[in-house]
């Protein structure tokens, strides 16, 4: 084996690793999602009126998530590309959200890519990292929106008066008090996402004007 051949076999694994890494994670980009001062809290209310959580937007671009069991999660920017979500009680890091050119990615606390969210003019695309079948589209349809997977309609959100009503298989699940339809509402219909991830992804999309 000559010297050139040896060098080729040494470099090849490095190139393959670099390619696979680039597919797994996008390089974070500097972007500061601005949370407007007049953004009202988002409170999903089930049909039985029970408490199902609350997403609030606070000063200094802080996100406050109150879970159904009253666990409090705080999302704060750690740098111009990243917002970290921690338990308010003991500051335990739950996950990290990093900006990308088209939206953002959700990472676990050990830096594993979990979800990719792409924000476009006419739709939002959400895909689970490493699970090709779990790719969802939120399509805007006039005043309403629908959640789709592989051209199958999974659910919809309908604006009725000052409420957004959430449906799956024509069954009403819950509602949110609002005077406008937010494309990000569709994220709440994705069962494959953990509730903490859903609420954080919703907050991040709203902070970006969706």
N, C-alpha and C positions, 0 to 999 in steps of 0.2 A: 504493500500500500504506500503510494507516494505521499509527499507532504501536503499537496493540494487536496487530495482525497481526505486526509485526516482532518484538515481544517474544516472541510465541508461538513463532515459528520459531527464535529464539535459545535458548529454554529447552528446546524439545522434544528436541534431540540430547542435552542434558545428562541429561534424565530417562531417555531410552532407554539411555544408557551406564550410568547408575546401576542400572537394572533388570538389565542383562546382567551387571554386576559382582557383584550380590547373588546371582545364580544360580550364579556360578562359585565364590565363596568365602563361607563363613559367617564371621560375626564370632567370633573366638576368645573363649572364656569361661574365667573363672578356676576351675580345678579342679586339685587336686594328686593325681594317681594315686599311691597308696601301694603300694610294693612290700614285701610282707611278708618278714620276716627268714627265715622257714622255706621260702620259695619255692625249690624245687630247680631246678638248671639243666635246660634242655630240650635233649636231644641226639638228633636224628634219626639213626637207624642204618639204612643200606640193607641189602638182603639179603646183599650180599657182605662186609659188615662194614667197608667203607671209611669214612673220616672225611667227614661231610657237614655239619659245622658244629656250633656250640654257642651257646646263648643263656643267659647268666647274669644274675642279678639281684644287685646289690651294694648296699652302704650308700649313704645319701644319695640314694636313688631313681635310682641309676645302672644303665644297661643295658650289658652287655658282649656283643658279638656276635663270634664267631670264625668266619670264613668257611671253606669247604672248602679254599681255598688258603692258610689260616692268616692271611689279612689280618684285622686286628683293628679293630673299629668300636666307638666309645664313644658312648652316648647319655646326655646330661646336661641337666637342666632349666636353661634360661636365664632363665626368668621363670615366674610362676604359670600361664601359658597354653601354654607351649611347651617342647618337648624337642628339642635339636639333636643330630644324629648326625654324627660326624666320624671320619675315619681316625685311628687312634691314632698312626701313624707321623709324620705331618706336620700333623695338626690340620685337614686339608682338609674343608670342609663338604660332606656328601653330600646330605642332605635334612633337612627340618624337619617335626615333627609338632605340630599345634596342636589343642587341645581344642575340641570343639563341645558343644552341649547334649545331643546324643544319642550322642556318641562322639568321633571325631577325624578329621582330614584329614592327608594326607601331601602335602607340598610339595617341589618340587625346590629346589636351592640358589639358583635365580634366582626363587624365589617363585611358581612355576607350580603350580597345584593338580593333583595326580596321581590320588589315590584318596580316596574318602570311605568311612568305616567307621561304620556305625550299629549300636549295641549295644542289643538289646531282650531282653525276658524270655525269649522262646521261640526267638529266632533272631538271627543276625548278618547284616547286609546289607553287601556290599562292592561299590562301583561305581567304575568308572574315569571320571575327568572327561573329557568331550569324546568319549567312546566309549559310546554308549547301549546297544550290544549287550553290553558287558562289565559286566553286573550279576549278582552272585552272591548266593546265600542259603545260610547254614549253618543247618540245622535240627537241633534236639536231639530225638532219638528214644530215650527211656529212657536206657540206658547207652551208646548209640551216637549217631553224628551223620552227616548226609549233606550233601554239597555239591551244590547245584542251580543251574541256569541255565535260565530260561524253562520251568520245570516239568520239565526233563530232569535226571536224576540223573547227575552227573559222577563222583562218587566217594564214598567213605564212610570213616569211622574206627570201628573196633570195639575195645572194651575186652576184652582176653583176659588174665585173671590180673592181672599187674602190668605189662602192656604195652598201649599203644595201637597197633593195627595199621592202617596206611594203605593203602587200595585204590583203584585206578582201573580200570574195566572188569574187575572181579573179579581183577585182578592185584595182588599185594602189592608195594608200593613200598619202604616202610621202616617202622620202628617207633620208638616213644619209650617209655622206661622211666617208668612212672607208676603211682600207685595210684588215680588218679581221672581221669575224662574231663573235659577242658577244652574248652568250646565253641570257643575260639580255635584249637584244633588244625586245624580245617577250613581255615584260611587257608593252610596249607602245601600244600594240594591245588590252589591256583589257579595254573595255568601262566602266565597272562597277567601276573602280578606278577613283578618281578625278585626274585632271592633275597634281596638286601639289604632290599627293601621288605617281603617276606613275613616275614622274621625280626623286623624292627622292628615291623611291625603285630601280629605274634603277641605280642611282649613288651608292647606298649602295651595290648592287650586283656586280657592276663593281669594287668597292673598295675591294671586296672579291675575285677577280679574275674571275668573271663570265661576 
